[in-house]
Amino acid sequence: MSSNAKNPSKDQLNKLALGAIGVVFGDIGTSPLYALKEIFLTGLSIDNPHVLGALSLIFWTITLVVTIKYAIFIMRADNKGEGGIMALIALAIQGSKDNPSQMRFIVTTGLIGAVLFYGDSIITPAISVLSAVEGLETIAPSLNRYVLPITIAVLGGLFMIQAKGSGKMGKLFAPIMCIWFVLLAALGIVNILKEPNVLLAINPYYGAQLLAETGLHGFLIMGAVVLTITGAEALYADMGHFGLKPIRYAWFGLVFPALLLNYFGQGALLISNPEAIQNPFYLLAPTWALYPLLILSTLATVIASQAVISGAFSMTRQAIQLGYCPRMTVLHTSGEEIGQVYVPAINWLLMVAVFILVVSFGSSTALASAYGLAVTITMISTTLLAFIVIQESWKWNTYKSVTFLSVFLTIDATFMFANSFKIHKGGWLPLLIGIVLFLILTTWIKGRSLLSDYMNERRMLFEEFEEQQKDKLVKVPGTAIYLTRSLHGVPQVMMQNLSHNHVIHERIIVLSIMTTNEPFVEEEKRLKIRVFGENNGFYRVKLYYGFKESADVRRAIELCIQEGLNIDTKDTSFFIGSEKISFRNKSPLPKWRRPLFRYLFHNSSSAIEFFKIPVDQIMELGIRIEL
């Protein structure tokens, strides 16, 4: 993150806050389209006490979870300015390196939160765009049959243009979303003025009274209330793009009050006209404004969907860099913004899944049953990881840290339990997606760990290798660069090459690419070179990248030359091992995981493209590995 984002001037603060409004708050900003309606569709009667109770629950949920938990506490846990669950995993690990069991807990908890984010990435575009287009039913009921085709067309267009990047679209996001939030506030104020008593809902008594009165049914209500805070994770996840101050500035200065005013305006409308429950958001507006409102709502939901899709791309790249996910093709869509990436495989999988959701569920009300559970479990993961950071890195005393954990874990667990009532109605969907992805990622991590152990067991020290091969190999001019995962000794691909070809280059560079637990690595700390051998013929080079950066081997060669290595790029060959995996009968990897890991390993994208290796200077050598 730039220093401008960390310590912005007043003018920079305004620009960054404007950008944050366009990107960060799309998901939570479009919740008024359906959230209050879903609360009353749980079977709650529409009268003054129940409307005040529902609004009280909304007010305190947004205040406690989004404002206090995220905007005030969680966003302080930045990893060199970066936020999000992957950054939080890395930050928590930094303070727990001497505790293996805690590190396993951190990675497992973080992965659970991450995989459920993908479930959210599928449901958010579907429910957001569908809820906006459903405004047609309010404007002209005869147009009902066009809702699904229009929704599919809008979403299809959104996914089709992802390859072009969000940069150009992003320039339109901020002004559109600013208009959106101002309109939310204006529509709310107009209706609040007609029923000013609705503001009494700020008193938590009304919310507590509603829950006490409804008993077990109150959990169904809370399961719908959580729809008002979907997108809260975006405040933290997008912190690296805009900075802490601009996001807080945008939240407290516009988004928070606009959301509250709109929800209270909808409540005021329901008090005076209970029939408006069919679509209280659209019925806030006068008849002449319905079509413009429909267009603006659709644009706002497209923007909300774009933010979630971009977040899925970004998280995938971070997971690949940290070794939690197989390599995939990652395309950079901007030469200026490092965070703008496009992952084709994720894009098309998301598109197909979203289409299936829209067609299968058919309405935003049906989709609301599937929404919420994934979000609340991700929030629990964030709370647990933040607690570890608070204890290990911030050094809070036990009383303060346990208080933080108790308060917010209770809130998160309450929402999770409330949403568990919706599992049979669609809540199973994000859980199923999460379980499948969790099994895939943990299989990949376990398999990679076994592969690393295999390599380390068969490693040979440079000194030992040099002694064995002295006078046995023919030395040829030029430089050979061997890419290897192993951090010690002679890599398998090098021994394989020498045993078959019996020649050795005058310069041997063993290159290992390392991903750190920090988002970015300073250029002066990127390279470490160690010299081996009597004739200074062997070099161990470690290239360090942050989890938000992309490795570039060509840049590594430039840095080696700057450090004094005599490398002629025209006379350099790259050697890469093409491993073929098989398994022993007594392999530590469970039998059901073996075909999955073999498939993931053999279908991960090529290291040549991923690490930007000059394609005309590569030799791939087959290596058989039995785990």
C-alpha positions as CSV (number, residue, x, y, z in Angstrom):
1,M,0.0,0.0,0.0
2,S,1.3,3.4,-0.8
3,S,2.3,6.0,1.8
4,N,-0.5,8.2,0.5
5,A,-3.0,5.5,1.6
6,K,-1.4,5.2,5.0
7,N,-1.2,9.0,5.8
8,P,-3.3,10.8,3.2
9,S,-3.6,14.5,3.0
10,K,-7.1,16.0,3.2
11,D,-7.5,16.0,-0.6
12,Q,-6.1,12.5,-0.9
13,L,-8.3,11.3,1.9
14,N,-11.4,12.6,0.0
15,K,-10.3,10.9,-3.2
16,L,-9.5,7.6,-1.5
17,A,-12.8,7.7,0.5
18,L,-14.7,8.3,-2.8
19,G,-12.9,5.3,-4.3
20,A,-13.8,3.2,-1.3
21,I,-17.5,4.1,-1.6
22,G,-17.3,2.7,-5.2
23,V,-15.6,-0.5,-4.4
24,V,-15.8,-1.5,-0.7
25,F,-19.5,-0.9,0.2
26,G,-21.4,-2.3,-2.8
27,D,-22.5,-5.5,-1.1
28,I,-23.6,-4.0,2.2
29,G,-25.0,-1.0,0.3
30,T,-27.4,-3.0,-1.7
31,S,-28.8,-5.0,1.2
32,P,-31.7,-2.5,1.7
33,L,-33.1,-3.9,-1.6
34,Y,-34.3,-7.1,0.2
35,A,-33.2,-7.3,3.9
36,L,-36.1,-5.7,5.7
37,K,-38.6,-7.5,3.5
38,E,-37.0,-10.9,4.4
39,I,-37.3,-10.1,8.1
40,F,-41.1,-9.8,7.9
41,L,-41.4,-12.7,5.5
42,T,-40.3,-15.0,8.4
43,G,-43.9,-14.6,9.6
44,L,-43.5,-11.5,11.7
45,S,-46.7,-9.4,11.8
46,I,-46.5,-5.9,10.5
47,D,-47.4,-3.5,13.3
48,N,-45.8,-0.6,15.2
49,P,-44.1,-2.7,18.0
50,H,-42.7,-5.3,15.6
51,V,-41.5,-2.7,13.1
52,L,-39.7,-0.9,15.9
53,G,-38.3,-4.1,17.1
54,A,-37.0,-5.2,13.7
55,L,-35.4,-1.7,13.1
56,S,-33.8,-1.9,16.6
57,L,-32.2,-5.2,15.7
58,I,-30.9,-3.8,12.4
59,F,-29.5,-0.7,14.0
60,W,-27.6,-2.5,16.7
61,T,-26.4,-5.3,14.4
62,I,-24.9,-2.8,12.0
63,T,-23.5,-0.7,14.9
64,L,-21.9,-3.6,16.8
65,V,-20.7,-5.8,14.0
66,V,-19.7,-3.4,11.2
67,T,-18.9,-0.2,13.1
68,I,-17.4,-1.4,16.3
69,K,-16.0,-4.9,15.4
70,Y,-14.7,-4.2,11.9
71,A,-14.3,-0.4,11.5
72,I,-12.9,0.2,15.0
73,F,-11.2,-3.1,16.0
74,I,-10.5,-5.6,13.2
75,M,-9.2,-3.0,10.8
76,R,-6.4,-2.3,13.2
77,A,-5.0,-5.8,12.5
78,D,-3.3,-4.8,9.2
79,N,-0.4,-6.7,7.7
80,K,1.8,-3.8,6.4
81,G,-1.4,-2.0,5.4
82,E,-3.1,-5.1,3.9
83,G,-6.3,-6.7,5.2
84,G,-8.5,-9.7,4.5
85,I,-8.5,-13.3,5.8
86,M,-5.3,-14.3,4.1
87,A,-3.5,-11.3,5.5
88,L,-4.9,-12.1,8.9
89,I,-3.7,-15.8,8.6
90,A,-0.2,-14.6,7.8
91,L,-0.3,-12.0,10.6
92,A,-1.5,-14.6,13.2
93,I,1.2,-17.1,12.1
94,Q,4.0,-14.5,12.6
95,G,3.2,-14.4,16.4
96,S,2.8,-18.2,16.6
97,K,5.9,-19.6,14.9
98,D,7.0,-21.5,18.0
99,N,3.7,-23.1,18.5
100,P,3.0,-25.8,15.8
101,S,-0.5,-26.7,17.2
102,Q,-1.6,-23.1,17.2
103,M,-0.2,-22.7,13.6
104,R,-2.3,-25.6,12.5
105,F,-5.4,-24.1,14.2
106,I,-4.7,-20.7,12.5
107,V,-4.4,-22.2,9.0
108,T,-7.5,-24.4,9.5
109,T,-9.6,-21.6,10.8
110,G,-8.4,-19.2,8.1
111,L,-9.1,-21.7,5.3
112,I,-12.6,-22.3,6.6
113,G,-13.3,-18.6,6.5
114,A,-11.7,-18.4,3.0
115,V,-13.6,-21.3,1.4
116,L,-16.9,-19.9,2.7
117,F,-16.0,-16.6,1.1
118,Y,-16.3,-18.3,-2.2
119,G,-19.8,-19.5,-1.3
120,D,-20.6,-15.8,-0.6
121,S,-19.0,-14.9,-4.0
122,I,-21.5,-17.1,-5.8
123,I,-24.6,-16.0,-3.8
124,T,-24.0,-12.3,-3.7
125,P,-24.2,-11.6,-7.5
126,A,-27.2,-13.9,-7.8
127,I,-29.3,-12.3,-5.0
128,S,-28.2,-8.7,-5.5
129,V,-28.9,-8.5,-9.3
130,L,-32.1,-10.6,-9.0
131,S,-33.4,-8.4,-6.2
132,A,-32.9,-5.3,-8.2
133,V,-34.5,-6.6,-11.4
134,E,-37.4,-7.9,-9.4
135,G,-38.4,-4.2,-9.2
136,L,-40.1,-4.9,-12.5
137,E,-42.7,-6.9,-10.7
138,T,-43.6,-3.8,-8.6
139,I,-43.5,-1.4,-11.5
140,A,-45.4,-3.6,-13.9
141,P,-46.5,-7.1,-12.7
142,S,-47.1,-8.2,-16.3
143,L,-43.3,-8.0,-16.8
144,N,-42.7,-10.7,-14.2
145,R,-41.6,-13.3,-16.9
146,Y,-38.7,-11.1,-17.9
147,V,-37.0,-11.0,-14.5
148,L,-34.9,-14.2,-14.9
149,P,-33.8,-13.6,-18.5
150,I,-32.8,-10.0,-17.7
151,T,-30.9,-11.2,-14.6
152,I,-29.1,-13.8,-16.6
153,A,-28.2,-11.3,-19.3
154,V,-26.9,-8.7,-16.8
155,L,-24.8,-11.3,-14.9
156,G,-23.5,-12.9,-18.2
157,G,-22.3,-9.6,-19.4
158,L,-20.6,-8.9,-16.1
159,F,-18.6,-12.2,-16.2
160,M,-17.8,-11.8,-19.9
161,I,-16.0,-8.5,-19.4
162,Q,-13.9,-9.6,-16.4
163,A,-10.9,-10.4,-18.7
164,K,-10.7,-6.6,-19.5
165,G,-10.2,-5.8,-15.9
166,S,-12.1,-3.6,-13.5
167,G,-10.0,-0.5,-14.0
168,K,-12.1,1.2,-16.6
169,M,-15.4,0.2,-15.0
170,G,-14.0,1.3,-11.6
171,K,-13.9,4.9,-12.8
172,L,-17.7,4.8,-13.0
173,F,-18.2,2.9,-9.7
174,A,-17.6,5.8,-7.3
175,P,-20.0,8.4,-8.7
176,I,-22.7,5.8,-9.2
177,M,-22.4,4.5,-5.7
178,C,-22.3,8.0,-4.2
179,I,-25.6,8.8,-6.0
180,W,-26.9,5.5,-4.7
181,F,-26.1,6.2,-1.1
182,V,-27.4,9.8,-1.3
183,L,-30.6,8.4,-2.8
184,L,-30.9,5.8,-0.1
185,A,-30.7,8.6,2.5
186,A,-33.1,10.9,0.7
187,L,-35.8,8.2,0.2
188,G,-35.4,7.3,3.9
189,I,-35.7,10.9,5.2
190,V,-38.8,11.6,3.1
191,N,-40.6,8.7,4.7
192,I,-39.2,9.2,8.2
193,L,-40.7,12.7,8.2
194,K,-44.1,11.1,7.7
195,E,-43.6,8.8,10.7
196,P,-40.9,10.4,13.0
197,N,-41.7,8.0,15.8
198,V,-39.9,5.3,14.0
199,L,-36.6,6.8,15.3
200,L,-37.5,5.4,18.7
201,A,-36.1,2.1,17.4
202,I,-32.6,3.3,18.3
203,N,-33.6,2.2,21.8
204,P,-32.3,-1.4,22.2
205,Y,-35.4,-2.2,24.4
206,Y,-37.5,-2.7,21.3
207,G,-35.2,-5.2,19.8
208,A,-34.9,-7.1,23.1
209,Q,-38.6,-7.0,23.6
210,L,-39.2,-8.5,20.1
211,L,-36.8,-11.4,20.7
212,A,-38.3,-12.1,24.2
213,E,-41.8,-12.1,22.7
214,T,-41.0,-14.3,19.7
215,G,-38.9,-16.9,21.6
216,L,-37.5,-19.6,19.2
217,H,-39.0,-17.7,16.2
218,G,-36.5,-14.9,17.1
219,F,-33.7,-17.0,15.6
220,L,-35.5,-17.0,12.3
221,I,-35.7,-13.2,12.5
222,M,-32.0,-12.9,13.4
223,G,-31.3,-15.2,10.4
224,A,-32.8,-12.5,8.2
225,V,-31.3,-9.6,10.1
226,V,-27.8,-10.8,9.2
227,L,-28.6,-9.9,5.6
228,T,-28.1,-6.3,6.6
229,I,-24.4,-6.9,7.3
230,T,-23.4,-9.0,4.3
231,G,-20.4,-7.3,2.9
232,A,-18.9,-6.3,6.2
233,E,-15.8,-8.3,5.5
234,A,-15.1,-6.0,2.5
235,L,-14.1,-3.2,4.8
236,Y,-11.2,-5.2,6.1
237,A,-10.4,-7.1,2.8
238,D,-10.1,-3.9,0.7
239,M,-8.0,-2.0,3.3
240,G,-4.9,-2.5,1.3
241,H,-6.4,-0.6,-1.7
242,F,-7.6,2.5,0.1
243,G,-6.2,2.5,3.7
244,L,-7.8,2.6,7.1
245,K,-8.7,6.3,7.3
246,P,-10.5,6.6,4.0
247,I,-12.6,3.5,4.6
248,R,-13.6,4.8,8.0
249,Y,-14.2,8.2,6.6
250,A,-16.5,6.8,3.9
251,W,-18.3,4.6,6.4
252,F,-19.0,7.1,9.1
253,G,-19.4,10.1,6.7
254,L,-21.9,8.6,4.2
255,V,-22.5,4.9,4.1
256,F,-23.5,4.2,7.7
257,P,-26.0,7.1,8.0
258,A,-27.4,6.4,4.5
259,L,-28.1,2.8,5.3
260,L,-29.8,3.6,8.6
261,L,-31.9,6.3,7.2
262,N,-33.1,4.0,4.4
263,Y,-34.0,1.1,6.7
264,F,-35.8,3.5,9.1
265,G,-37.6,5.0,6.1
266,Q,-38.8,1.5,5.0
267,G,-39.9,0.9,8.6
268,A,-41.9,4.2,8.6
269,L,-43.5,3.2,5.3
270,L,-44.6,-0.2,6.7
271,I,-46.1,1.4,9.8
272,S,-48.3,3.6,7.6
273,N,-48.9,1.0,4.8
274,P,-48.3,-2.6,5.8
275,E,-49.2,-3.6,2.2
276,A,-45.9,-2.2,1.1
277,I,-44.2,-5.4,2.4
278,Q,-44.3,-6.7,-1.2
279,N,-41.3,-4.5,-1.9
280,P,-40.7,-1.8,0.7
281,F,-37.6,-0.5,-1.0
282,Y,-39.1,0.4,-4.3
283,L,-42.3,1.6,-2.8
284,L,-40.3,4.3,-0.9
285,A,-40.1,6.2,-4.2
286,P,-42.9,8.0,-6.0
287,T,-44.3,6.3,-9.1
288,W,-42.5,8.5,-11.6
289,A,-39.1,7.6,-10.2
290,L,-39.5,3.8,-10.3
291,Y,-37.9,3.2,-13.6
292,P,-34.8,5.4,-12.9
293,L,-34.6,3.7,-9.5
294,L,-34.7,0.3,-11.2
295,I,-31.8,1.2,-13.5
296,L,-29.8,2.7,-10.7
297,S,-30.4,-0.4,-8.4
298,T,-29.3,-2.7,-11.2
299,L,-26.1,-0.7,-11.7
300,A,-25.5,-0.7,-7.9
301,T,-25.9,-4.5,-7.7
302,V,-23.6,-5.0,-10.7
303,I,-21.0,-3.0,-8.8
304,A,-21.5,-5.0,-5.7
305,S,-21.1,-8.2,-7.7
306,Q,-18.0,-6.9,-9.3
307,A,-16.4,-6.2,-5.9
308,V,-17.1,-9.7,-4.7
309,I,-15.8,-11.3,-8.0
310,S,-12.6,-9.2,-7.8
311,G,-12.2,-10.3,-4.2
312,A,-12.4,-13.9,-5.3
313,F,-9.7,-13.4,-7.8
314,S,-7.5,-11.6,-5.3
315,M,-8.0,-14.2,-2.6
316,T,-7.2,-17.0,-5.1
317,R,-3.9,-15.4,-6.1
318,Q,-3.0,-14.9,-2.4
319,A,-3.8,-18.6,-1.6
320,I,-1.7,-19.7,-4.6
321,Q,1.3,-17.6,-3.4
322,L,1.0,-18.9,0.2
323,G,0.9,-22.5,-1.1
324,Y,-2.7,-23.2,0.0
325,C,-4.0,-23.7,-3.6
326,P,-2.7,-25.2,-6.8
327,R,-1.2,-22.9,-9.4
328,M,-3.7,-21.3,-11.8
329,T,-3.4,-18.9,-14.7
330,V,-3.4,-15.4,-13.2
331,L,-3.6,-12.5,-15.6
332,H,-2.7,-8.9,-14.6
333,T,-5.3,-6.6,-16.1
334,S,-3.5,-3.3,-15.3
335,G,0.1,-2.2,-15.6
336,E,-0.5,0.4,-12.9
337,E,-2.5,-1.4,-10.2
338,I,-0.9,-4.5,-8.8
339,G,-4.1,-5.7,-7.2
340,Q,-6.1,-5.9,-10.5
341,V,-5.9,-9.6,-11.5
342,Y,-8.1,-12.0,-13.5
343,V,-8.2,-15.7,-12.9
344,P,-10.1,-17.3,-15.8
345,A,-10.8,-20.6,-14.1
346,I,-12.4,-18.9,-11.1
347,N,-14.4,-16.5,-13.4
348,W,-16.0,-19.3,-15.4
349,L,-16.7,-21.5,-12.4
350,L,-18.4,-18.6,-10.7
351,M,-20.4,-17.7,-13.7
352,V,-21.8,-21.3,-14.2
353,A,-22.5,-21.5,-10.4
354,V,-24.3,-18.2,-10.4
355,F,-26.5,-19.1,-13.4
356,I,-27.4,-22.4,-11.8
357,L,-28.4,-20.5,-8.6
358,V,-30.5,-17.9,-10.4
359,V,-32.4,-20.5,-12.4
360,S,-32.8,-23.0,-9.5
361,F,-33.9,-20.6,-6.8
362,G,-35.8,-18.2,-9.1
363,S,-36.3,-15.3,-6.6
364,S,-34.3,-13.3,-4.1
365,T,-36.6,-14.5,-1.3
366,A,-35.7,-18.1,-2.1
367,L,-32.0,-17.2,-2.3
368,A,-32.1,-15.4,1.0
369,S,-32.4,-18.8,2.7
370,A,-29.0,-19.7,1.3
371,Y,-27.5,-16.4,2.3
372,G,-26.0,-15.7,5.7
373,L,-24.5,-18.9,6.9
374,A,-21.3,-18.6,5.0
375,V,-20.9,-15.0,6.0
376,T,-21.4,-15.7,9.7
377,I,-18.9,-18.6,9.8
378,T,-16.3,-16.4,8.0
379,M,-16.9,-13.7,10.6
380,I,-16.3,-16.3,13.4
381,S,-13.0,-17.2,11.7
382,T,-12.0,-13.5,11.6
383,T,-12.9,-13.1,15.3
384,L,-10.8,-16.1,16.3
385,L,-7.8,-15.1,14.2
386,A,-8.0,-11.5,15.5
387,F,-8.1,-12.8,19.1
388,I,-4.7,-14.6,18.4
389,V,-3.2,-11.4,16.9
390,I,-4.5,-9.4,19.9
391,Q,-2.8,-11.7,22.3
392,E,0.4,-12.6,20.4
393,S,1.2,-9.4,18.6
394,W,-0.7,-6.6,20.3
395,K,0.0,-8.0,23.8
396,W,-3.4,-7.1,25.2
397,N,-3.9,-8.3,28.8
398,T,-6.0,-11.3,29.3
399,Y,-9.1,-9.5,30.5
400,K,-9.3,-7.2,27.5
401,S,-8.6,-9.9,24.9
402,V,-11.0,-12.4,26.4
403,T,-13.7,-9.6,26.6
404,F,-13.2,-8.9,22.9
405,L,-13.5,-12.6,22.1
406,S,-16.5,-13.2,24.3
407,V,-18.5,-10.3,23.1
408,F,-18.0,-10.7,19.3
409,L,-17.9,-14.5,19.3
410,T,-21.2,-14.5,21.1
411,I,-22.7,-12.2,18.5
412,D,-21.2,-14.2,15.6
413,A,-22.3,-17.5,17.1
414,T,-25.8,-16.2,17.6
415,F,-26.1,-15.3,13.9
416,M,-24.6,-18.6,12.9
417,F,-27.1,-20.6,15.0
418,A,-29.9,-18.4,13.7
419,N,-28.9,-19.2,10.1
420,S,-28.6,-22.9,10.8
421,F,-32.4,-23.0,10.8
422,K,-32.2,-22.2,7.1
423,I,-29.9,-25.1,6.1
424,H,-32.7,-27.2,4.7
425,K,-34.1,-24.3,2.7
426,G,-30.8,-23.5,0.9
427,G,-28.3,-22.9,3.6
428,W,-26.7,-26.2,2.7
429,L,-25.4,-24.8,-0.5
430,P,-22.6,-22.5,0.8
431,L,-21.8,-25.3,3.3
432,L,-21.4,-27.8,0.5
433,I,-19.3,-25.5,-1.5
434,G,-17.1,-24.8,1.5
435,I,-16.7,-28.5,2.4
436,V,-15.7,-29.4,-1.1
437,L,-13.2,-26.5,-1.4
438,F,-11.8,-27.2,2.1
439,L,-11.2,-30.9,1.2
440,I,-9.4,-29.8,-2.0
441,L,-7.2,-27.2,-0.3
442,T,-6.3,-29.4,2.7
443,T,-5.5,-32.3,0.3
444,W,-3.2,-29.9,-1.6
445,I,-1.5,-28.7,1.5
446,K,-1.0,-32.2,2.9
447,G,0.3,-33.5,-0.5
448,R,2.7,-30.6,-0.8
449,S,4.0,-31.2,2.7
450,L,4.7,-34.9,1.8
451,L,6.4,-33.9,-1.4
452,S,8.6,-31.5,0.5
453,D,9.5,-34.2,3.0
454,Y,10.4,-36.5,0.1
455,M,12.7,-34.0,-1.5
456,N,14.4,-33.2,1.9
457,E,15.0,-36.9,2.6
458,R,16.9,-37.3,-0.7
459,R,18.8,-34.1,-0.7
460,M,22.6,-34.1,-1.0
461,L,24.8,-31.3,0.3
462,F,26.6,-29.2,-2.3
463,E,30.0,-30.1,-0.8
464,E,29.2,-33.8,-0.9
465,F,28.0,-33.6,-4.4
466,E,31.0,-31.7,-5.6
467,E,33.3,-34.3,-4.1
468,Q,31.5,-37.2,-5.7
469,Q,31.3,-35.7,-9.2
470,K,34.9,-34.2,-9.3
471,D,36.6,-35.2,-12.6
472,K,33.5,-37.2,-13.7
473,L,31.6,-34.4,-15.6
474,V,32.5,-32.3,-18.6
475,K,32.3,-28.6,-17.9
476,V,30.6,-26.5,-20.5
477,P,30.3,-22.7,-20.8
478,G,27.2,-20.8,-19.7
479,T,24.8,-20.7,-16.8
480,A,22.3,-23.3,-15.7
481,I,19.5,-22.2,-13.5
482,Y,17.6,-25.0,-11.6
483,L,14.2,-24.1,-10.1
484,T,13.4,-26.1,-7.0
485,R,11.1,-26.1,-4.1
486,S,13.8,-27.5,-1.8
487,L,15.6,-24.9,0.3
488,H,18.7,-27.0,1.0
489,G,21.1,-29.2,-0.9
490,V,21.3,-30.3,-4.6
491,P,17.8,-30.4,-6.2
492,Q,16.5,-33.6,-7.8
493,V,16.2,-32.0,-11.2
494,M,19.9,-31.2,-11.2
495,M,21.0,-34.7,-10.2
496,Q,18.7,-36.1,-12.8
497,N,20.2,-33.9,-15.5
498,L,23.8,-34.7,-14.6
499,S,23.3,-38.4,-14.3
500,H,21.9,-38.5,-17.9
501,N,23.9,-35.8,-19.7
502,H,27.2,-36.0,-17.7
503,V,27.9,-32.3,-18.3
504,I,28.0,-29.4,-15.9
505,H,27.8,-25.7,-16.6
506,E,30.5,-23.4,-15.4
507,R,27.9,-21.5,-13.3
508,I,25.1,-23.4,-11.5
509,I,22.3,-21.3,-9.9
510,V,19.8,-23.2,-7.7
511,L,16.8,-20.9,-7.5
512,S,14.1,-21.1,-4.9
513,I,11.1,-18.8,-4.9
514,M,9.8,-18.0,-1.5
515,T,6.5,-16.5,-0.4
516,T,6.6,-14.6,2.8
517,N,3.9,-13.9,5.4
518,E,3.9,-10.3,4.4
519,P,2.0,-8.8,1.5
520,F,5.0,-7.1,-0.1
521,V,8.8,-7.4,0.0
522,E,11.1,-4.4,-0.3
523,E,13.3,-4.7,-3.4
524,E,16.5,-4.6,-1.4
525,K,15.4,-7.6,0.6
526,R,14.1,-9.6,-2.4
527,L,17.3,-11.5,-3.1
528,K,19.7,-13.7,-1.1
529,I,22.8,-15.3,-2.7
530,R,25.0,-17.9,-1.1
531,V,28.2,-19.2,-2.8
532,F,29.2,-22.9,-2.7
533,G,32.2,-24.9,-4.0
534,E,35.9,-24.3,-4.2
535,N,35.7,-22.6,-7.6
536,N,32.7,-20.5,-6.7
537,G,30.7,-22.4,-9.3
538,F,27.6,-23.1,-7.3
539,Y,25.1,-20.4,-6.2
540,R,22.1,-20.8,-4.0
541,V,19.6,-18.0,-4.8
542,K,16.5,-17.4,-2.8
543,L,14.0,-15.0,-4.3
544,Y,11.4,-13.6,-1.8
545,Y,7.9,-12.3,-2.7
546,G,5.0,-11.2,-0.7
547,F,1.7,-13.0,-0.9
548,K,0.2,-10.2,-2.9
549,E,3.0,-10.1,-5.4
550,S,3.7,-12.2,-8.5
551,A,7.1,-13.9,-8.9
552,D,9.2,-13.0,-12.0
553,V,12.3,-15.1,-12.7
554,R,13.4,-12.6,-15.4
555,R,13.5,-9.9,-12.8
556,A,15.5,-12.3,-10.5
557,I,18.2,-12.6,-13.2
558,E,18.5,-8.9,-13.5
559,L,18.9,-8.6,-9.7
560,C,21.6,-11.4,-9.7
561,I,23.5,-9.4,-12.4
562,Q,23.2,-6.3,-10.3
563,E,24.7,-8.2,-7.4
564,G,27.8,-9.1,-9.4
565,L,27.0,-12.6,-10.9
566,N,28.5,-13.0,-14.3
567,I,25.4,-14.1,-16.2
568,D,24.9,-13.8,-20.0
569,T,21.2,-14.1,-20.5
570,K,21.7,-15.4,-24.0
571,D,23.8,-18.2,-22.7
572,T,21.5,-19.3,-19.8
573,S,19.4,-22.5,-19.6
574,F,16.6,-23.1,-17.2
575,F,16.0,-26.6,-15.9
576,I,12.6,-27.5,-14.4
577,G,11.5,-30.8,-13.0
578,S,8.3,-32.3,-14.3
579,E,7.3,-34.6,-11.5
580,K,5.1,-37.6,-11.9
581,I,3.4,-38.6,-8.7
582,S,2.6,-42.1,-7.5
583,F,1.8,-43.5,-4.1
584,R,3.1,-46.3,-2.0
585,N,0.5,-48.6,-0.4
586,K,1.4,-47.3,3.0
587,S,1.6,-43.6,2.0
588,P,0.7,-41.2,4.8
589,L,-1.8,-39.6,2.4
590,P,-5.2,-41.3,2.9
591,K,-6.4,-43.3,-0.1
592,W,-9.3,-41.1,-0.9
593,R,-7.1,-38.1,-1.1
594,R,-4.5,-39.6,-3.4
595,P,-6.3,-39.4,-6.8
596,L,-7.4,-35.9,-5.9
597,F,-3.9,-34.7,-5.1
598,R,-2.5,-36.4,-8.2
599,Y,-5.2,-34.6,-10.3
600,L,-4.5,-31.2,-8.7
601,F,-0.7,-31.6,-9.0
602,H,-0.7,-32.7,-12.7
603,N,-3.3,-30.1,-13.7
604,S,-1.9,-27.1,-11.9
605,S,-0.7,-24.4,-14.4
606,S,2.8,-24.5,-15.7
607,A,5.6,-23.0,-13.6
608,I,7.0,-21.6,-16.9
609,E,4.0,-19.2,-17.3
610,F,3.4,-18.7,-13.6
611,F,7.0,-17.6,-12.8
612,K,7.5,-15.8,-16.1
613,I,10.4,-17.9,-17.3
614,P,11.8,-17.3,-20.8
615,V,10.1,-20.1,-22.8
616,D,12.9,-20.5,-25.4
617,Q,15.5,-21.3,-22.8
618,I,13.8,-24.1,-20.8
619,M,14.5,-27.8,-20.4
620,E,11.9,-29.9,-18.6
621,L,13.1,-33.2,-17.0
622,G,10.8,-35.9,-15.9
623,I,11.1,-37.1,-12.3
624,R,9.2,-39.9,-10.8
625,I,8.2,-39.5,-7.2
626,E,6.6,-42.1,-4.9
627,L,5.0,-40.6,-1.8
